[in-house]
Amino acid sequence: MGILLPLLRAPPANQHLSRYIKAVQQGHEILLTRRGQPVARLVGVTSKKVLSVEQQEARKRSLELMRRGYPLGGPPIRRDERYER
């Protein structure tokens, strides 16, 4: 089960938006509802995304593959031959 967020109906959110923006800046998350159904989540913006260990390893593998290049089969093509007319 996930973290329970404070529920907020749309009209009060509209009337007191600056109050809720301050709460979000302090680290709170607020779930906005319309007719009892969740429609949006108000969360703060982080300046830098932190990658998990798995994501960092996947990024490392991808960058290494890009540096080495992908083998396509066949002989290598030189730039001069490619653009020769």
C-alpha positions as CSV (number, residue, x, y, z in Angstrom):
1,M,0.0,0.0,0.0
2,G,1.4,3.4,-0.9
3,I,1.8,6.6,1.1
4,L,-1.5,8.3,1.9
5,L,-1.5,11.9,0.5
6,P,-3.7,14.7,1.8
7,L,-6.8,14.9,-0.3
8,L,-7.9,18.3,-1.6
9,R,-11.0,19.1,-3.7
10,A,-10.5,21.3,-6.7
11,P,-12.5,24.4,-5.6
12,P,-10.6,25.0,-2.4
13,A,-7.3,24.3,-4.2
14,N,-8.2,27.1,-6.6
15,Q,-9.1,29.5,-3.9
16,H,-6.0,28.9,-1.7
17,L,-3.4,27.9,-4.3
18,S,-0.6,29.9,-2.8
19,R,-1.1,28.1,0.5
20,Y,-0.7,24.8,-1.2
21,I,2.3,25.9,-3.2
22,K,4.0,26.8,0.1
23,A,3.2,23.3,1.5
24,V,4.6,21.6,-1.6
25,Q,7.8,23.7,-1.3
26,Q,8.1,22.4,2.3
27,G,8.1,18.8,0.9
28,H,4.4,17.9,1.1
29,E,2.5,16.2,-1.7
30,I,-1.2,16.9,-2.2
31,L,-3.7,14.8,-4.2
32,L,-6.3,16.9,-6.0
33,T,-9.8,15.4,-6.5
34,R,-12.8,16.2,-8.5
35,R,-16.1,14.7,-7.4
36,G,-14.2,12.3,-5.2
37,Q,-11.9,11.0,-7.9
38,P,-8.2,11.7,-8.0
39,V,-7.3,13.9,-11.0
40,A,-3.8,15.3,-10.2
41,R,-1.0,15.3,-7.7
42,L,0.7,18.5,-6.6
43,V,4.4,17.8,-6.0
44,G,7.6,19.8,-5.7
45,V,10.1,19.9,-8.5
46,T,13.5,18.5,-7.7
47,S,16.5,20.2,-9.2
48,K,18.5,17.0,-9.9
49,K,17.2,13.5,-10.6
50,V,18.9,10.9,-8.6
51,L,19.4,7.5,-10.4
52,S,19.1,4.2,-8.6
53,V,22.1,1.8,-8.7
54,E,20.3,-0.3,-11.4
55,Q,19.7,2.8,-13.5
56,Q,23.3,4.0,-13.2
57,E,24.6,0.6,-14.3
58,A,22.1,0.5,-17.2
59,R,23.3,4.0,-18.2
60,K,26.9,2.9,-18.1
61,R,26.3,-0.1,-20.3
62,S,24.3,2.0,-22.8
63,L,27.0,4.6,-23.0
64,E,29.7,2.0,-23.5
65,L,27.7,0.4,-26.3
66,M,27.4,3.8,-28.0
67,R,31.1,4.4,-27.7
68,R,32.0,1.1,-29.3
69,G,29.3,1.3,-31.9
70,Y,26.9,-1.4,-33.1
71,P,28.2,-4.1,-35.5
72,L,26.1,-4.0,-38.6
73,G,28.0,-6.7,-40.5
74,G,29.9,-6.1,-43.8
75,P,33.1,-4.2,-44.3
76,P,33.6,-0.8,-42.7
77,I,32.6,2.2,-44.8
78,R,35.0,5.1,-45.1
79,R,33.7,8.6,-45.1
80,D,35.2,9.4,-48.5
81,E,33.6,6.4,-50.1
82,R,30.2,7.2,-48.6
83,Y,30.1,10.7,-50.0
84,E,31.8,10.1,-53.3
85,R,29.7,11.0,-56.3
